[in-house]
Amino acid sequence: MKIFKYLFFISLVALFAVACNKGLDDIIPIAPGTDVDAPTIEITYPVQGKPFVSPDEPGTITFKVLAVDDIELKSVVLTLDGQVIKEYTSFTDYRRADIKLPYDLTAGDHSLTATVTDLTGQTDEASVSFSKITAPVYTPLEGEVAYFPLDGYYLDLITGSGLTVHGSPSFESGKVNDAYKGAEDAYLEFPATGLLGDEFSVAFWYKLDVTKNRAGIIAISPEGESRNNGFRFARENSGDLQNLFVNYGDGAAEVWINPFYQATPDGNWMHVAITIDAAGSKYYINGELAKENPYEGKIDWTGCSSISIASGMPNFVYWEHFSDLSSYDEIHFFKKAITAETILSLYNGKK
């Protein structure tokens, strides 16, 4: 009886196997075909022109490269600054290589090139130029949306985005480490998207150079001569002094504070802070309130697409408020009206 049950079970399994495979074709190998297309390669990190920021020196970056071929890859070679740092000749997926290579990178300007070759000898190449910046990890203050230390690099430590540099400015010994030094036809610019709100503040260190008797300092202005929108901070000669003034618009009218301070061009650094909300504006020099202007109405940012530093360019130049040859350091932008305590802390922390 046991033998009968065993034979019955074996027959049932065999019958089930035949039923399951009924209608299925045998597996037939297919030749890969002719290699027609050249391979392609893409460097997905780092990004062209965007710096790699790390608090460490050297800092570990992960190079990311994607190589694809229609038939089969033969090799992928990564070259950094003219030197081969890695060659791949074996691939898990012979048509696609998704490469991630950690590498200890020193500060400075660099160029990464990736070259792919397929079995027929066809090639493709991609290159990116970028820089490695050694900078501390920065924790933004409440409401802070951009911070430019200007320590030998043009970088926002909050977003990691770089400034657009116009002309040929330079760096000099600053209030803290290095500082921006203006030049003829030079200024810095970055997109205003997401940085502007109902309240606004800016604080920074400033050292006057009065070779030019007037200049733009910070301009967030629409095209044309409409001053009913945006914000303009500039300086003009007034005898032996320099008038620092601000103009901003609430959408229907413009507000003038001219001057809020008369500065002596004595070659010393001074700390400037401006804060604006719907109740008006306040102006601080070296941590102390220099002027207050009550005004009901918030800034209207219509048409303001960019923020310029060290010039009125590109949109506030109709009174010759061009590039500023002065020095700038430790620039903080806020999407809120900061308090006197915060301003004093920024001043005392760096004085």
FIKOL-306227 format. One record per residue (C-alpha): residue number from 0; residue in one letter; y, x, z. Coordinates in Angstrom, 2 decimals. Layout:
+-----+---+---------+---------+---------+
!   k ! r !      c2 !      c1 !      c3 !
+-----+---+---------+---------+---------+
! NUM ! A !       Y !       X !       Z !
...
+-----+---+---------+---------+---------+
END
This chain:
+-----+---+---------+---------+---------+
!   k ! r !      c2 !      c1 !      c3 !
+-----+---+---------+---------+---------+
!   0 ! M !    0.00 !    0.00 !    0.00 !
!   1 ! K !    2.42 !    2.82 !    0.89 !
!   2 ! I !    1.65 !    4.50 !   -2.44 !
!   3 ! F !    2.36 !    1.25 !   -4.26 !
!   4 ! K !    5.73 !    0.79 !   -2.50 !
!   5 ! Y !    6.69 !    4.38 !   -3.30 !
!   6 ! L !    5.82 !    3.99 !   -7.00 !
!   7 ! F !    7.74 !    0.70 !   -7.12 !
!   8 ! F !   10.83 !    2.35 !   -5.61 !
!   9 ! I !   10.73 !    5.25 !   -8.12 !
!  10 ! S !   10.43 !    2.81 !  -11.01 !
!  11 ! L !   13.37 !    0.78 !   -9.74 !
!  12 ! V !   15.60 !    3.86 !   -9.49 !
!  13 ! A !   14.64 !    4.95 !  -13.01 !
!  14 ! L !   15.35 !    1.49 !  -14.38 !
!  15 ! F !   18.78 !    1.44 !  -12.65 !
!  16 ! A !   19.67 !    4.85 !  -14.08 !
!  17 ! V !   18.78 !    3.76 !  -17.61 !
!  18 ! A !   20.82 !    0.58 !  -17.21 !
!  19 ! C !   23.88 !    2.46 !  -15.95 !
!  20 ! N !   23.84 !    4.93 !  -18.85 !
!  21 ! K !   23.23 !    2.34 !  -21.52 !
!  22 ! G !   26.05 !    2.36 !  -24.06 !
!  23 ! L !   27.44 !    5.81 !  -23.02 !
!  24 ! D !   27.67 !    8.55 !  -25.63 !
!  25 ! D !   26.44 !   12.05 !  -25.00 !
!  26 ! I !   29.12 !   14.65 !  -24.11 !
!  27 ! I !   29.99 !   16.54 !  -27.28 !
!  28 ! P !   32.04 !   19.78 !  -27.09 !
!  29 ! I !   35.24 !   19.74 !  -29.16 !
!  30 ! A !   36.80 !   22.90 !  -30.56 !
!  31 ! P !   40.32 !   23.60 !  -29.22 !
!  32 ! G !   41.80 !   23.59 !  -32.70 !
!  33 ! T !   44.37 !   25.82 !  -34.33 !
!  34 ! D !   47.16 !   27.27 !  -32.19 !
!  35 ! V !   50.21 !   25.96 !  -34.07 !
!  36 ! D !   53.00 !   25.69 !  -31.51 !
!  37 ! A !   54.61 !   28.60 !  -29.73 !
!  38 ! P !   54.48 !   28.53 !  -25.92 !
!  39 ! T !   57.48 !   27.44 !  -23.88 !
!  40 ! I !   58.80 !   28.80 !  -20.60 !
!  41 ! E !   61.41 !   27.51 !  -18.16 !
!  42 ! I !   62.90 !   29.05 !  -15.02 !
!  43 ! T !   63.40 !   26.15 !  -12.61 !
!  44 ! Y !   64.69 !   28.34 !   -9.75 !
!  45 ! P !   67.05 !   30.07 !   -9.33 !
!  46 ! V !   69.65 !   28.06 !  -11.25 !
!  47 ! Q !   71.96 !   29.74 !  -13.74 !
!  48 ! G !   75.22 !   30.73 !  -12.05 !
!  49 ! K !   74.33 !   29.24 !   -8.66 !
!  50 ! P !   73.97 !   31.73 !   -5.79 !
!  51 ! F !   70.97 !   32.09 !   -3.54 !
!  52 ! V !   72.24 !   32.09 !    0.05 !
!  53 ! S !   70.29 !   33.53 !    2.96 !
!  54 ! P !   71.24 !   34.74 !    6.45 !
!  55 ! D !   68.70 !   37.55 !    6.06 !
!  56 ! E !   69.14 !   40.84 !    4.21 !
!  57 ! P !   67.02 !   41.06 !    2.21 !
!  58 ! G !   66.31 !   37.35 !    1.94 !
!  59 ! T !   63.09 !   35.84 !    0.63 !
!  60 ! I !   63.63 !   33.80 !   -2.51 !
!  61 ! T !   60.87 !   31.89 !   -4.31 !
!  62 ! F !   61.12 !   32.26 !   -8.08 !
!  63 ! K !   59.82 !   29.14 !   -9.87 !
!  64 ! V !   58.68 !   29.30 !  -13.49 !
!  65 ! L !   56.85 !   26.81 !  -15.72 !
!  66 ! A !   54.94 !   28.04 !  -18.82 !
!  67 ! V !   53.14 !   25.71 !  -21.27 !
!  68 ! D !   51.11 !   26.25 !  -24.46 !
!  69 ! D !   49.29 !   23.84 !  -26.77 !
!  70 ! I !   46.06 !   25.91 !  -26.76 !
!  71 ! E !   45.93 !   28.79 !  -24.29 !
!  72 ! L !   48.26 !   31.11 !  -22.40 !
!  73 ! K !   47.68 !   34.83 !  -22.57 !
!  74 ! S !   50.32 !   36.22 !  -20.19 !
!  75 ! V !   53.49 !   35.49 !  -18.23 !
!  76 ! V !   55.74 !   38.39 !  -17.24 !
!  77 ! L !   58.63 !   38.20 !  -14.74 !
!  78 ! T !   61.35 !   40.84 !  -14.98 !
!  79 ! L !   64.13 !   41.25 !  -12.41 !
!  80 ! D !   67.15 !   43.35 !  -13.30 !
!  81 ! G !   65.19 !   45.08 !  -16.08 !
!  82 ! Q !   62.10 !   45.88 !  -13.96 !
!  83 ! V !   58.76 !   44.05 !  -14.23 !
!  84 ! I !   57.96 !   42.53 !  -10.83 !
!  85 ! K !   54.88 !   40.47 !  -11.74 !
!  86 ! E !   52.49 !   39.92 !  -14.67 !
!  87 ! Y !   50.04 !   37.01 !  -14.83 !
!  88 ! T !   47.02 !   37.15 !  -17.19 !
!  89 ! S !   44.64 !   34.71 !  -15.51 !
!  90 ! F !   45.39 !   31.01 !  -15.21 !
!  91 ! T !   43.57 !   28.13 !  -13.51 !
!  92 ! D !   44.88 !   25.76 !  -16.16 !
!  93 ! Y !   44.80 !   27.81 !  -19.37 !
!  94 ! R !   47.49 !   25.66 !  -21.02 !
!  95 ! R !   49.95 !   25.39 !  -18.12 !
!  96 ! A !   51.15 !   27.82 !  -15.44 !
!  97 ! D !   53.33 !   26.51 !  -12.62 !
!  98 ! I !   54.33 !   29.79 !  -10.98 !
!  99 ! K !   55.90 !   30.22 !   -7.54 !
! 100 ! L !   56.58 !   33.84 !   -6.60 !
! 101 ! P !   58.13 !   34.78 !   -3.21 !
! 102 ! Y !   60.27 !   37.92 !   -3.44 !
! 103 ! D !   62.50 !   39.85 !   -1.03 !
! 104 ! L !   65.92 !   39.98 !   -2.69 !
! 105 ! T !   68.91 !   42.10 !   -1.71 !
! 106 ! A !   72.54 !   40.97 !   -1.91 !
! 107 ! G !   74.36 !   41.29 !   -5.22 !
! 108 ! D !   74.24 !   40.06 !   -8.81 !
! 109 ! H !   70.83 !   39.67 !  -10.43 !
! 110 ! S !   69.16 !   38.64 !  -13.68 !
! 111 ! L !   65.67 !   37.13 !  -13.90 !
! 112 ! T !   63.78 !   37.00 !  -17.22 !
! 113 ! A !   60.46 !   35.22 !  -17.78 !
! 114 ! T !   58.39 !   35.89 !  -20.92 !
! 115 ! V !   55.29 !   33.95 !  -22.00 !
! 116 ! T !   52.76 !   34.93 !  -24.71 !
! 117 ! D !   49.88 !   32.84 !  -26.09 !
! 118 ! L !   46.57 !   34.02 !  -27.61 !
! 119 ! T !   48.03 !   34.26 !  -31.10 !
! 120 ! G !   50.89 !   36.47 !  -29.95 !
! 121 ! Q !   53.62 !   33.82 !  -30.11 !
! 122 ! T !   56.21 !   34.20 !  -27.34 !
! 123 ! D !   59.08 !   32.48 !  -25.59 !
! 124 ! E !   61.64 !   33.84 !  -23.13 !
! 125 ! A !   64.08 !   32.43 !  -20.57 !
! 126 ! S !   66.71 !   34.18 !  -18.45 !
! 127 ! V !   69.10 !   33.25 !  -15.63 !
! 128 ! S !   71.90 !   35.21 !  -14.00 !
! 129 ! F !   72.64 !   34.53 !  -10.35 !
! 130 ! S !   73.71 !   36.22 !   -7.15 !
! 131 ! K !   72.25 !   36.68 !   -3.70 !
! 132 ! I !   74.72 !   36.11 !   -0.89 !
! 133 ! T !   74.07 !   37.07 !    2.71 !
! 134 ! A !   75.83 !   34.46 !    4.82 !
! 135 ! P !   75.19 !   32.92 !    8.24 !
! 136 ! V !   73.74 !   29.45 !    8.60 !
! 137 ! Y !   76.71 !   27.14 !    9.15 !
! 138 ! T !   76.74 !   23.87 !   11.09 !
! 139 ! P !   79.62 !   21.63 !    9.91 !
! 140 ! L !   82.10 !   20.21 !   12.38 !
! 141 ! E !   82.42 !   16.44 !   12.65 !
! 142 ! G !   83.73 !   15.08 !    9.36 !
! 143 ! E !   83.80 !   18.49 !    7.70 !
! 144 ! V !   82.91 !   18.34 !    4.00 !
! 145 ! A !   83.65 !   21.88 !    2.72 !
! 146 ! Y !   84.00 !   25.33 !    4.29 !
! 147 ! F !   85.01 !   28.44 !    2.36 !
! 148 ! P !   84.88 !   31.62 !    4.49 !
! 149 ! L !   85.87 !   33.72 !    1.42 !
! 150 ! D !   83.96 !   36.70 !    2.82 !
! 151 ! G !   83.62 !   38.46 !   -0.50 !
! 152 ! Y !   82.14 !   35.37 !   -2.21 !
! 153 ! Y !   83.41 !   32.03 !   -3.50 !
! 154 ! L !   80.98 !   29.67 !   -1.82 !
! 155 ! D !   81.00 !   26.46 !    0.19 !
! 156 ! L !   78.65 !   27.10 !    3.12 !
! 157 ! I !   78.09 !   23.37 !    3.67 !
! 158 ! T !   76.74 !   22.44 !    0.22 !
! 159 ! G !   75.89 !   25.90 !   -1.11 !
! 160 ! S !   78.01 !   25.20 !   -4.19 !
! 161 ! G !   80.23 !   27.83 !   -5.73 !
! 162 ! L !   83.92 !   27.56 !   -6.53 !
! 163 ! T !   85.15 !   27.83 !  -10.11 !
! 164 ! V !   87.25 !   30.98 !  -10.29 !
! 165 ! H !   90.17 !   30.97 !  -12.73 !
! 166 ! G !   91.85 !   34.23 !  -13.64 !
! 167 ! S !   91.18 !   37.47 !  -11.77 !
! 168 ! P !   91.81 !   37.11 !   -8.04 !
! 169 ! S !   90.37 !   39.66 !   -5.63 !
! 170 ! F !   89.34 !   40.12 !   -2.02 !
! 171 ! E !   91.16 !   42.08 !    0.65 !
! 172 ! S !   90.75 !   42.69 !    4.37 !
! 173 ! G !   91.24 !   39.25 !    5.87 !
! 174 ! K !   91.85 !   37.49 !    9.13 !
! 175 ! V !   88.07 !   37.28 !    9.45 !
! 176 ! N !   86.11 !   39.81 !    7.38 !
! 177 ! D !   87.34 !   39.48 !    3.76 !
! 178 ! A !   89.96 !   37.09 !    2.37 !
! 179 ! Y !   91.07 !   35.72 !   -1.00 !
! 180 ! K !   94.00 !   37.60 !   -2.54 !
! 181 ! G !   95.88 !   35.69 !   -5.24 !
! 182 ! A !   96.82 !   37.03 !   -8.65 !
! 183 ! E !   98.90 !   35.93 !  -11.61 !
! 184 ! D !   97.33 !   32.87 !  -13.33 !
! 185 ! A !   94.51 !   32.85 !  -10.76 !
! 186 ! Y !   93.24 !   29.99 !   -8.60 !
! 187 ! L !   90.07 !   28.38 !   -7.24 !
! 188 ! E !   88.80 !   24.92 !   -8.12 !
! 189 ! F !   85.94 !   22.63 !   -7.14 !
! 190 ! P !   84.98 !   18.97 !   -7.74 !
! 191 ! A !   86.48 !   16.40 !   -5.38 !
! 192 ! T !   83.55 !   14.00 !   -5.71 !
! 193 ! G !   82.41 !   12.81 !   -2.28 !
! 194 ! L !   85.00 !   14.88 !   -0.41 !
! 195 ! L !   87.93 !   12.44 !   -0.27 !
! 196 ! G !   88.25 !    9.40 !    1.98 !
! 197 ! D !   90.75 !    7.24 !    3.84 !
! 198 ! E !   91.51 !   10.22 !    6.10 !
! 199 ! F !   92.05 !   13.85 !    5.13 !
! 200 ! S !   92.50 !   17.21 !    6.84 !
! 201 ! V !   92.64 !   20.85 !    5.81 !
! 202 ! A !   92.93 !   23.96 !    7.98 !
! 203 ! F !   93.06 !   27.64 !    6.97 !
! 204 ! W !   94.61 !   31.06 !    7.56 !
! 205 ! Y !   97.49 !   31.99 !    5.26 !
! 206 ! K !   99.51 !   35.18 !    4.65 !
! 207 ! L !  102.61 !   34.85 !    2.49 !
! 208 ! D !  103.32 !   36.95 !   -0.56 !
! 209 ! V !  106.76 !   35.96 !   -1.88 !
! 210 ! T !  106.70 !   38.02 !   -5.07 !
! 211 ! K !  106.89 !   34.60 !   -6.71 !
! 212 ! N !  109.51 !   32.44 !   -5.03 !
! 213 ! R !  107.47 !   29.26 !   -5.40 !
! 214 ! A !  103.80 !   28.40 !   -5.83 !
! 215 ! G !  101.18 !   25.73 !   -5.34 !
! 216 ! I !   98.96 !   26.11 !   -2.27 !
! 217 ! I !   96.53 !   23.16 !   -2.41 !
! 218 ! A !   96.63 !   20.49 !   -5.12 !
! 219 ! I !   94.51 !   17.34 !   -5.36 !
! 220 ! S !   96.49 !   15.60 !   -8.04 !
! 221 ! P !   95.88 !   13.30 !  -11.02 !
! 222 ! E !   96.90 !   14.21 !  -14.55 !
! 223 ! G !  100.52 !   13.68 !  -15.46 !
! 224 ! E !  103.49 !   13.52 !  -13.13 !
! 225 ! S !  102.39 !   10.58 !  -10.98 !
! 226 ! R !  102.87 !   11.47 !   -7.32 !
! 227 ! N !  101.88 !    7.99 !   -6.12 !
! 228 ! N !   98.34 !    9.29 !   -5.92 !
! 229 ! G !   96.77 !   12.42 !   -4.48 !
! 230 ! F !   97.98 !   15.30 !   -2.31 !
! 231 ! R !  100.15 !   18.33 !   -3.06 !
! 232 ! F !  100.90 !   21.25 !   -0.74 !
! 233 ! A !  103.30 !   23.94 !   -2.01 !
! 234 ! R !  105.99 !   26.40 !   -1.03 !
! 235 ! E !  109.48 !   27.25 !   -2.27 !
! 236 ! N !  112.04 !   29.94 !   -1.49 !
! 237 ! S !  114.84 !   29.05 !    0.94 !
! 238 ! G !  116.98 !   32.11 !    1.45 !
! 239 ! D !  115.00 !   34.58 !    3.54 !
! 240 ! L !  112.47 !   31.89 !    4.48 !
! 241 ! Q !  109.82 !   29.87 !    2.68 !
! 242 ! N !  109.77 !   26.09 !    2.88 !
! 243 ! L !  106.24 !   24.75 !    3.26 !
! 244 ! F !  106.11 !   21.13 !    2.07 !
! 245 ! V !  103.66 !   18.31 !    1.36 !
! 246 ! N !  103.81 !   15.35 !   -0.97 !
! 247 ! Y !  101.18 !   12.60 !   -1.14 !
! 248 ! G !  100.88 !    9.09 !   -2.55 !
! 249 ! D !   99.52 !    5.82 !   -1.19 !
! 250 ! G !   99.08 !    4.19 !   -4.60 !
! 251 ! A !  102.45 !    2.44 !   -4.58 !
! 252 ! A !  104.85 !    5.13 !   -3.36 !
! 253 ! E !  105.08 !    8.82 !   -2.59 !
! 254 ! V !  105.67 !   10.46 !    0.77 !
! 255 ! W !  107.69 !   13.66 !    1.13 !
! 256 ! I !  107.65 !   16.07 !    4.06 !
! 257 ! N !  109.95 !   18.83 !    2.86 !
! 258 ! P !  109.83 !   21.11 !    4.66 !
! 259 ! F !  107.42 !   20.66 !    7.51 !
! 260 ! Y !  107.85 !   24.35 !    8.37 !
! 261 ! Q !  110.03 !   27.30 !    7.37 !
! 262 ! A !  107.89 !   30.41 !    7.31 !
! 263 ! T !  109.01 !   34.02 !    7.64 !
! 264 ! P !  107.32 !   36.30 !    5.08 !
! 265 ! D !  106.61 !   39.03 !    7.63 !
! 266 ! G !  103.15 !   40.06 !    6.40 !
! 267 ! N !  101.37 !   38.36 !    9.30 !
! 268 ! W !   98.63 !   35.77 !    9.13 !
! 269 ! M !   99.44 !   32.24 !   10.26 !
! 270 ! H !   97.11 !   29.32 !   10.80 !
! 271 ! V !   98.05 !   26.11 !    8.95 !
! 272 ! A !   96.49 !   22.68 !    9.60 !
! 273 ! I !   97.40 !   19.33 !    8.06 !
! 274 ! T !   95.89 !   16.01 !    9.03 !
! 275 ! I !   96.62 !   12.61 !    7.43 !
! 276 ! D !   95.45 !    9.07 !    8.19 !
! 277 ! A !   96.83 !    5.52 !    7.83 !
! 278 ! A !   99.24 !    6.14 !   10.74 !
! 279 ! G !  100.93 !    9.13 !    9.13 !
! 280 ! S !  100.61 !   12.89 !    9.00 !
! 281 ! K !  100.76 !   15.86 !   11.39 !
! 282 ! Y !  101.38 !   19.53 !   10.65 !
! 283 ! Y !  100.31 !   22.42 !   12.85 !
! 284 ! I !  101.24 !   26.10 !   12.74 !
! 285 ! N !   99.19 !   28.53 !   14.84 !
! 286 ! G !   97.62 !   25.69 !   16.79 !
! 287 ! E !  100.89 !   23.99 !   17.72 !
! 288 ! L !  102.35 !   20.76 !   16.33 !
! 289 ! A !  105.23 !   21.72 !   14.00 !
! 290 ! K !  106.06 !   18.27 !   12.60 !
! 291 ! E !  104.86 !   14.70 !   12.73 !
! 292 ! N !  105.63 !   12.04 !   10.15 !
! 293 ! P !  104.64 !    8.43 !   11.01 !
! 294 ! Y !  103.83 !    6.47 !    7.87 !
! 295 ! E !  101.77 !    3.35 !    7.30 !
! 296 ! G !   99.54 !    3.94 !    4.31 !
! 297 ! K !   96.49 !    6.02 !    3.47 !
! 298 ! I !   96.24 !    8.46 !    0.56 !
! 299 ! D !   95.23 !    6.89 !   -2.76 !
! 300 ! W !   92.93 !    9.31 !   -4.61 !
! 301 ! T !   92.86 !    7.46 !   -7.94 !
! 302 ! G !   92.52 !    9.95 !  -10.80 !
! 303 ! C !   91.94 !   12.94 !   -8.48 !
! 304 ! S !   88.82 !   14.67 !   -9.76 !
! 305 ! S !   89.25 !   18.22 !   -8.48 !
! 306 ! I !   90.69 !   20.29 !   -5.65 !
! 307 ! S !   92.67 !   23.45 !   -6.41 !
! 308 ! I !   93.38 !   26.30 !   -4.02 !
! 309 ! A !   96.17 !   28.89 !   -4.47 !
! 310 ! S !   97.91 !   27.07 !   -7.31 !
! 311 ! G !   99.23 !   23.70 !   -8.42 !
! 312 ! M !   97.06 !   24.03 !  -11.51 !
! 313 ! P !   95.92 !   22.14 !  -13.43 !
! 314 ! N !   97.93 !   18.97 !  -12.65 !
! 315 ! F !  100.84 !   19.94 !  -10.34 !
! 316 ! V !  102.81 !   22.47 !  -12.36 !
! 317 ! Y !  105.83 !   20.55 !  -13.59 !
! 318 ! W !  108.12 !   22.27 !  -11.03 !
! 319 ! E !  106.57 !   25.68 !  -11.70 !
! 320 ! H !  104.20 !   25.54 !   -8.75 !
! 321 ! F !  101.82 !   27.94 !  -10.45 !
! 322 ! S !   99.46 !   30.51 !   -8.95 !
! 323 ! D !  100.10 !   31.88 !   -5.47 !
! 324 ! L !   99.84 !   35.64 !   -4.84 !
! 325 ! S !   99.39 !   35.00 !   -1.12 !
! 326 ! S !   96.18 !   35.52 !    0.88 !
! 327 ! Y !   93.82 !   32.77 !    2.09 !
! 328 ! D !   90.98 !   32.83 !    4.61 !
! 329 ! E !   88.61 !   30.49 !    6.47 !
! 330 ! I !   89.39 !   27.23 !    4.63 !
! 331 ! H !   88.03 !   23.99 !    6.14 !
! 332 ! F !   88.27 !   20.56 !    4.49 !
! 333 ! F !   87.59 !   17.33 !    6.42 !
! 334 ! K !   87.07 !   13.73 !    5.40 !
! 335 ! K !   88.80 !   12.62 !    8.60 !
! 336 ! A !   91.95 !   13.20 !   10.61 !
! 337 ! I !   90.99 !   16.00 !   13.00 !
! 338 ! T !   92.35 !   16.19 !   16.52 !
! 339 ! A !   94.78 !   18.66 !   18.04 !
! 340 ! E !   91.86 !   20.00 !   20.09 !
! 341 ! T !   89.83 !   20.72 !   16.96 !
! 342 ! I !   92.80 !   22.48 !   15.34 !
! 343 ! L !   93.42 !   24.59 !   18.44 !
! 344 ! S !   89.74 !   25.50 !   18.51 !
! 345 ! L !   89.85 !   26.64 !   14.87 !
! 346 ! Y !   92.94 !   28.71 !   15.62 !
! 347 ! N !   91.74 !   30.26 !   18.88 !
! 348 ! G !   88.28 !   30.94 !   17.50 !
! 349 ! K !   89.63 !   33.33 !   14.87 !
! 350 ! K !   93.00 !   34.58 !   16.15 !
+-----+---+---------+---------+---------+
END
